[in-house]
């Protein structure tokens, strides 16, 4: 392991969907022996750490994520940098960072990434290390540092991405019902969508392919399953490369 | 002036359009007396500098841009961070940075911003300081540090933004012809657009409002002038908040 750079860190917001809720992967911050337990409220944090001196930023993000959560081979997207000079103001946060890194730390600017993974599929979340927690984005406790803010901005970035990229499919199983994709879009966008309009819109799309299969083991009428055809999507949108 | 932070900088990519070309605002890097003139090829750079220790990143970007170019009150958008450990590898670049800052510098991560301004309008480019240059994006020389890469990525970010946001209007006069806006889109997207389709598309848009005016003092048949109605655009797109 190379020398850590005490001025720059990476943090990863890993979003997951369990069919009902949008969740985010957090890790437990170890409590220091000298910490005042009553006041050290925020003991959950995003997977993140200082970068090493010889590493590229993206490289650091992948390494840190793997070390802290076990997640590997997922696509991380850099979306913002957080550099408020007061972001380490809580004395507990600062003490914790100094103690765990063994470095003299004053100000840390963090480069933030987000990613989307499927929860409940064998890979990759089965390999998650202990001390990781999937927490609902809508109902987060106070986290350490400015991590609540980072998650809020990651969600905004995700919503924005959804205007042009069909990234929702990253969070769904390969075969899915219209109900499932509608639920996903509703939790990301934070509002209800009209069922009838949604179905009408989806059924018109060439890249949204009906499969000769229905849902299995559900306790309602099994719904038609679909898959997303990325090639058709990419081909179709070439003309729509801009708004005027 | 507060103490500079020797680990983090900001750089600003200021795009401008002169009716024909997409340009970027560069500043001349002062040559150090000990520099080998023959080898110090890249003497142009983006407006940028180290942040100060007590400043937020955005704040630093606005301050540095104003100090170096005179530009003020323009919207800067943070789009990426550049942290390759080798980005200061050129010995001239590193020597220059150490000499001008008076600091011991090893690695600098830079937070990059971009902005769009109108060239040839009295405000804001009239106030530009000496030593600033508008250079065509398509034909840039070798710049200092990794600034060619930063500009290339800013252009990609601009193209992406153009898929969902009508930002092109920031680069045009308030009243413009269809020919002007088509030229602008062509230089940003880097390809020719079909005239007939473009006109047809534009004329269908409710937020693209024909004015009771034509071009003046042009040496071709004066074209109809239009304006962009942002309110109508914002209202119309509410429904189209995502792709599925």
Boltz contact constraints between the chains, C-beta under 6 A:
constraints:
  - contact:
      token1: [A, 7]
      token2: [B, 7]
      max_distance: 6.0
  - contact:
      token1: [A, 8]
      token2: [B, 109]
      max_distance: 6.0
  - contact:
      token1: [A, 54]
      token2: [B, 85]
      max_distance: 6.0
  - contact:
      token1: [A, 56]
      token2: [B, 84]
      max_distance: 6.0
  - contact:
      token1: [A, 57]
      token2: [B, 83]
      max_distance: 6.0
  - contact:
      token1: [A, 81]
      token2: [B, 81]
      max_distance: 6.0
  - contact:
      token1: [A, 81]
      token2: [B, 111]
      max_distance: 6.0
  - contact:
      token1: [A, 83]
      token2: [B, 57]
      max_distance: 6.0
  - contact:
      token1: [A, 84]
      token2: [B, 56]
      max_distance: 6.0
  - contact:
      token1: [A, 85]
      token2: [B, 54]
      max_distance: 6.0
  - contact:
      token1: [A, 109]
      token2: [B, 8]
      max_distance: 6.0
  - contact:
      token1: [A, 111]
      token2: [B, 81]
      max_distance: 6.0
  - contact:
      token1: [A, 162]
      token2: [B, 242]
      max_distance: 6.0
  - contact:
      token1: [A, 163]
      token2: [B, 164]
      max_distance: 6.0
  - contact:
      token1: [A, 163]
      token2: [B, 242]
      max_distance: 6.0
  - contact:
      token1: [A, 164]
      token2: [B, 163]
      max_distance: 6.0
  - contact:
      token1: [A, 164]
      token2: [B, 164]
      max_distance: 6.0
  - contact:
      token1: [A, 166]
      token2: [B, 243]
      max_distance: 6.0
  - contact:
      token1: [A, 202]
      token2: [B, 244]
      max_distance: 6.0
  - contact:
      token1: [A, 242]
      token2: [B, 162]
      max_distance: 6.0
  - contact:
      token1: [A, 242]
      token2: [B, 163]
      max_distance: 6.0
  - contact:
      token1: [A, 243]
      token2: [B, 166]
      max_distance: 6.0
  - contact:
      token1: [A, 244]
      token2: [B, 202]
      max_distance: 6.0
